[in-house]
Amino acid sequence: ILVCLPPNGTHLLQPLDVAVFSPFKISIKQLLDKMLPSIGDGSVDKQTVLGVAALAWNYTCLGSNLVAGFKSCGIFPLSRVSMHAKLENFEHNGLSEPLREEAWVQVVDIVKREILILPVRPSKKQTKRRRKNTGGRILTRKMLEE
């Protein structure tokens, strides 16, 4: 089966991102959040990181997760409803319901107009350089002022 995914929405329809890598990253973060307070200086060595990654991988990379990922994306079995639900979620910036009257939406024009505009640089008044023929002599201040 050849699957053609729509542009700019493929990250929502990729089953491994949905079912494995997203939970994998969440699991790593949770495990590290539990471990870091017990580590005095907050630094983690390679052996600990590999252990955490292996534990998170074993927890999240299950066959049932893979099947669920393809199903939730609507790829197998093919489901137009699931695909449209994912893409509709994408159109609303990843939120399940579109934001209609949020405060930041109301002040976008003000922010663009007043905050994101850089002040105008003051122009430097350039004076035209004058050339003085010295005739091979050493210049003195008096000669320059003439």
N, C-alpha and C positions, 0 to 999 in steps of 0.2 A: 504494500500500500504506500503510495506516495502522498505525503501530507504537505500541502501548501499553507503555511501560516501567514496571517496578515502582517504587514510591516509595522514596526514599533510596538507590537503587542506580543511578540513571540516569547518574551520572558514570562508572561502570564500563562502561556500555553505550553511551556516546556515541562514535561512531567517530572524530570529529575530535579529541577529547581523547586517545583511545588512540593514534591513528596520527600525528597532526600536532603538537598542542600540547605533549604530554609530551616527545617527542623535540626539539621546537623549544626548549623551556626548558632541557633538558639540553645541547643544542648551544650555546646562548648562554652558559651557565655555563662550559662547557669552554673556549670561545673567550676569554671574559673572564679565566679563570684563567691562560691562556697569556699574555695581553696585560698584565695588571696588574703583574707583576714588572718589565717593561721600562719602565713609566711610573713616574717618580720619586715623585710625591706620591700616587699611587693614585686620582686623580680622572680621570674620562673625560669628554671633551666630547661634545656632541650628534652631531657628524659621525662620530666613532668609533663611538658606540653605534648609529647608523643603519647604518653599514657592517657592524658585527658582526651586527645583526639581519637585514640583507639576506642576508649570507652564510649564516647559520643557516637562514633561510627557504628559500633556494635548495637547501640541503642536505637539508632535512627534508620540504618540501612537494612530494613527487613523486606522480605519479598512482598508482604502485605502492603507495605508503604509504596513500593514500586507500582503495584497493581492499582492501588488507590490513586496514585498520581496520574496515571494515564486515564483513569476513569473520571477524576475531578476536572481534568483539562478537556474532557470530551473527545479524546483521541481514540481510545479503545475501551469499550465499544464506542463507535462514533456517536456523538450526541451534540446536535446543533444547539440544544438548550444550554448545556454546560458551557460550550464555547462562547455563546452570546453572553451568558452570565459573567464569565471571566472578562470579556472585552468591555462589557458595560461597566464593570468595576474599574477597569483601566481608564475609561473615559471620565470617571469621577475621581481621578487622582488616587486610586487605590482605596477609596472609602466606599463603604457599602451604600451609603446614602449621600447624595450630593449636598454640598454645603451651599446654602442659599443666602443667608443673611449674617454671615460671620463678620466680625468687626474689621478684620484685615481686608476683606473684599471691598468694604465701603470706603476704605482710605487708600486704596491703590493709587488713585490719581494724585492725591495729596503727596504721597511718598515719592512718586515719580517726579512731581513738579518741584517739591521743596527739598527733599533729602538727597535724591540721586543725581542732582545737577551740581556739577563742580562750579565754584566761583570763577569768574572771568579773570584771567591773569592780567595784571597791570602791564600795559605796553611800555617798553623801554624806549625812551626818546634817543634815537641814534644820531650822533653828530657825524657829519661827513668828514672823513680824514683829509687833511691837507698835506700836500707834498711840498717839500722845500728842497730846492737844489742847493747842495752844500759846496759843490765844486771841489770835493775831495778833502774838505777841512773837517776838523772835529767840531761837533755841535756843542754849543754852550746854551745855557738857559736863555740868555738874552737873545740869541739867534732864533730859538724856538718861539719866543714870545712875539717876535716881530711879525 
